[in-house]
Amino acid sequence: MLTTAFNRRSVLGLMGAGAASLALPMPGLRAQSLEKINYIFAFPAISTIVANQTSIPKYYGLFEKEGLEVEQNVSSGGASTAIQLVTSGDQQVASGSIDQTLVRAAAGEDLGLTLFYNQIRRNNTTLVTNQDSDVRTIADLRGKTVGVQSLGSAPEKTLRIVLRDNDIDPDTEVTFVAVGIAAQALQALRGGEVDAYVAALGTVSTMEALGEKFHYPEMPAYLRESIGPGLFTRRDMIESHRQQLVGIGRVVAKSTVFVKANPEAAVRIHWHVYPEQVPQGMGFDEALANAVDGLRRQIDLLEFQPNETVRKYGFMSDAAIDQLKRIQGAEAVDSSLYFSNALVDEINDFNVSEMEALAKNFTGV
C-alpha cells in the first residue's frame, strides 16, 4: 500500500480561526502534571450534540482527572482536514467519521489511522425535507435536488448507495448540491434551492435547535447494522499513547452515561460552558426544549442497539464493521488495520451508576 504524509503548514490553517477556543481547562486542576493532547472535531462547529465530548468533561474536570490537558479544535475543512491533521501528527485524536480513510484504503492508500472508540452505534446518515414537501420517501427523490454539506461527503456517499438499492441512479436521476451546514443549509431548504438535505444527524439537530421542524423520510433498516463516527488516531498511538487514549475514551464514555441519564442537564451545562451558543431570537424555554429534542435524537445513536450482544462503550462488532465497509465499497480492506477494540475493556473500567447519579442529582448552574 501507499503511505501518505501531509505538510504541516499546508493544512494547519484549515482548522479555522477559532480552533483553539474550545480549550477551557477547569481552574484548580493545573497543579498536577498534565499531558497535552490535541483533539480535533471533523466538522466546523460544535453544539450541544457533542456535550459528552466538550462541556461535560470541562465542567467536571474529567480530562484533568485522567492526567490530560486536552485542547479541542474544530475543522473548517471537515473530515478530510481532520484526517490530514491526525495523519501528519498535528492532532493526536479526531472525533468523526473514518469513512474517507476506508475509501482510500480500498484504493491502495494506507493513511495509518485506526478507529479506537465507536461512539455512534449505527450509521447516522439522516435525510430531511420541509414538512410540506412532496418528498416523503426515498423513492420520491428521483428527479430531485439534494443538498449536502460538501460534495463527496460521507452522508452523500451513503445516500448514493441507498438510491441505487431503490433503483435510482444517483449520477443521472438526482442532483447533489453543496449547501454547507446550519443556517446556510436551512436557507437552501426553505428557499427551494434543494428538495432535501442529507447530513449526519448531529448536523440536522443543530438546525432543529434553530426552531426548524422537518419531515424525516425513512432510511433503510440495514444502516442500523453499521457503526458510525467515533474517535480515531494514528495506528502507532495505540501502543505509544495507550493510557492517554484510554483516558480520552473513558471520559467520553462517562459523559455519554451522563447525557443519556439527564439530557436537559447536559444542555444547561453546555450553554454554561459555551454561553455564546445559546440560540437567539426565541425564549430560553423554547430554545432549551428544541435543544433537548435534538439531543434526544443523538442519544438514540449513542444507545446500544437491540442486536448488540457486547454492551461496552466504544466496542465495534465484526458484523457492524463489515456493514460499514460494504457501504463504503471497502469490503477487501483489512479490518484489523483500521478498527481496534484493544482499549475498550480499560475504557469501560468506571462506575456507571456514579455517573448516572451525578446526572440525575444535577441541580443547575
N, C-alpha and C positions, 0 to 999 in steps of 0.2 A: 504493500500500500504506500501511497504518497503521504508524507507528513508535511503539514503546512505551518509556517511560522508567520507572525504578524509584527510589523514595526510599531513600536510604542507610540511614536508621535503621530502616526497616521490614523490612529483610532481613539486615542485618549480623549480628544475633543468631542467625540460623538456622545459622550455621557451627558453632555448638556451643562449649561452654566450653573445650575443648581445641584449638581451631582452630590457634592459633599454635605449639602444642607440637611440630609437625613441623619447625620451623625449627632446624637444627643445623649451622651453618657450621663447616667444618673449621678448627682453630686454625692460625695462622701464615699464613693467606691473606687476612687483612683489611687488610694493609698497603696493598695496591693499591686503587685507587678502583673500587668495585663498584656496579653499577646495580641498584637494588631492583626485584624483580618479585614480585607476589603471584600465587600459583598454587594453584588450588583443585581438589580431587578431588570429583567429582559423586556421592559416596557418603559415608556417615557414619564409616567407619573404614578404615584401611589395613592391609595384611598383606604377606606375602612375595610375593603376586601382583604387587604394584607395586614390587618391589625395583628394577626398572630405571628407575623414576622417583624413588625416595626414597633407600634405603640405599646403593646402589652409587654414585650421584652424590655422596652425602655422604661416604662412606668414602674415596673417591679425590679429593674436591675438584673434581669435574668442572664444576659450575656456576661456581665461582670462576675456573677456568681459562678460562672463556668471558667473564669480566668481569662475572658476575652474582651478586647476593646474592638467592637465591630463598627466599621464605617460603611454605611449603606449608601449606595448610589443608584441613580436611575439611568436608563439607556435611551437617549433620544433616537437612536437608530434601531431600537427594538432588539429582537432575539439575535439577529446576525451580529450586531455590535457586541452584545454581551458575550456571545460565543467567541468572538475575536479577542476580547479583553481577557477572558479566562484562559484561552489558549496561549496568549502571549505572556501571561503571568502578571499582568497589571491588576487583575482581580483574582482572588482566590476561590470565591464561591459565586455562583449565579443562581437566581431563582427564576425559573421559566421552563420553556419547552426545549427538549433536546432533539426535536424532530429534524431540524436542518442538519444536525450532526449525523443523523442516521442516513439522510438522503445523500450526503457527501460520502459517507462510508460505503454506501451501495455503489457509488461511482468510483470507488477505489482510493478515496482520500481519508486518511485517519487523522482526526484532529486531536486525538489523545484525551478525550473527555469522557467522564463517567457520571451517570445519574446515581447518586448515593442515597437519596431520600425521595420517595414518591409521595408528594403532598396531595395532588388532585387525583382521587381514586378512580376516576373514569374520565374519558375524553370530555373536555369542557367546551367543545365547539358548539356555539349557540347561534341559531338563526332567528332573527326578529323582523317583524314588519309593523307598519302602523296598524292600529286596532281596526280601522275601517278598510284595510287593504283587501283586494281580491285575491291576494296570495295567501291561501290558507294551509296549503300542504306543499311538500317538496315538488310534487307533480306540477303545481301552478307556476314554477319558476321558468318553465320553457318560454323562451322569448323575452325574458325579463332581464333587468339590470340589478346586479348585487354589489353593494358596497363592501369594501374590505379596508382594514387599517392600512395595509400596504400590499401591493401586488406580490404574489408568491408566498404570502404568509401561511402559517400552519393551518389556521381555520379555513382559508381558501382551498388549500390542498385537500383537506378533509371533505369539504363540501363537494369538490370535484368528484371524489370517489363516490359519495352518496348520490350525486346526479347520475353518474354512469350506472350505478346499481338500479336507478329508476329509468333507464333507457333514455336519458337526456345527455346530449353531447355538450360538455361544458365549454368546448372550444368554439362551437358554432351556434349553439342554441341559448347560451347565457353569456351576458357581458359582465365582466368584473371591472369595477372602478375603484381606485384608491381614494378614500374619503377621510382617512385619519380616525381619530377617536373622540369621545366626549362630545362637546358642543358642536364641533365641526361635523362629525358623523351624524349627529342628531339633526342638524340643519339640512344635510343632504337627504335624509329620510323624510323629514317633514315637508321639504320643498319639492319632493318628487324627482330629485336627481337620480335616486336609486329606488327600486321597488322593495328591496330587502337589504339587510345588513347582517354579515356573519363575522363573528369575533369570539374570543374567549368569553366565558360567562362573566368573569370579573370586569371586563371592559363594558359589557352591556349593563352590568349592575351600577357602574358609575354613572351611566346615562339615566338609569331609573332614579338614581339619587337626585337628579335634577328635576324630578317630578314627572317624567315621561312614563306612559303605560304602553306596553307592547303586546302584540299577538306573537305567540311562540309556535311556529309550525313544528310538528313533532319530528325529531331526528330518529334514525333507526336504532333499534334496541342494541345492536352489536357494538355501538360506540360505548355503551356502559361496560363492556368487557375489556376495554383498553385503558391503560393508565394515561394520566395527563401530565401536566408540568410538575416539576419538583425542584430539588436542589442538585446542581451538578458542579463538578470540579475537574481539575486535571487528574488523570489516572494516577500519576505518581504521588499525588497528595494523599491518597487513601492510606498509604503507609507512612509518608514523611510527616503528615499533619493529622494523624488518626484522631488523637484526643481533641484537637480543635474542631474537627468536623463532627465528631460525636457530640461535642458541646453545642454546636450550632443546631444540629438535628434535634437534640434533646430540648433545647429552648423552643424551637418551632413546634415540637410535639406537645410540650407542656402548654404553650399558648393556644394551640389548637383545642386542647381539652377545655381551656378557659372560654374560648369563643363559643364552642358548642354548648357549654353549660349556661352562658349568660350573654347572648349576642348584644343586648342593649348596653350592658356594662362595657362591652368591647368597643362599641361605637362611642360612648361617652368618653372613655379613656383615650381613644384615638383623637377625638376632637380636642381633648385637653392637651395632648402632646403636640398636635398639629392644628391649632385654632384657626389657621388660615384656610383649612379645608371644610369648615362649616359652610354648607350651601347658603347662598344669599338669595334674596327675592321671595322668601317664604318664611313662615313662622318656624320657630325652633321645633315645636312638637311635630309639625308636618315633615320637616327635614329629618328629624330623628326616626319617625315611622318609615319614611322612604328608605333611609339607610339601613335600618334593621331588616326590612323586607329584602333588600338586596343582599345583605349579609346572610340571611337565611338561605337564599339560593346558593350562595357559596358554601355554606355548611353542608348542603346536600352533596356537594362534591368532596368535602372533607370526610364525610361519614364512611365507615366501612360498608362496602356493597354486599347485598344479600348472598352473592356467590363466593364471597371471600371466606376461606377457611382459616387463614392465618390473619389474626387481627392485631397486628403490630403497626404502630405508626412508622411510615417510611417504607414498609415492605412492598416488594413487587413480585407477583407470581409469574411463573414462566408463561402461562396462558395469556395473561394481560400484556406482557412484553411482546409476545408473538403477535397479538392483535394489533398493537401499535406499529410493529414492523410491517405488517400487512398493509395497514392504512398508508404508510409512508413508502411503500414499494421497496422495502429493505429486508425482505424475507431471508436473504442469504447472509446478512450481516451477523457476525458472531456476537451473540447477546452478552457473553461474559466480559467482553471488552467495554461495553457501553452501559451496563447496568450492574450494580453491586448491592447486595444485601449484607455485606460484611460488617457494617456498623449498626445494623438495625437492633440487635439484642441490647447493645450498650446504650443506644439512644433511648430505648424504652425502659431503662432502669431508673424509674422515678415513680412517685406515688400519685396515681391518677386521682384518687379520692381527695387528696390535699388540694390539687388544682381545681377540682370541681367545687370544693368547699370555698376556696378563695373567691371563685367567681360568684357563687350563689350568695355569699356574705358581703359582696361589694355594696358599699353604702353611698357611693358618689364621690365626686372630686370637686 
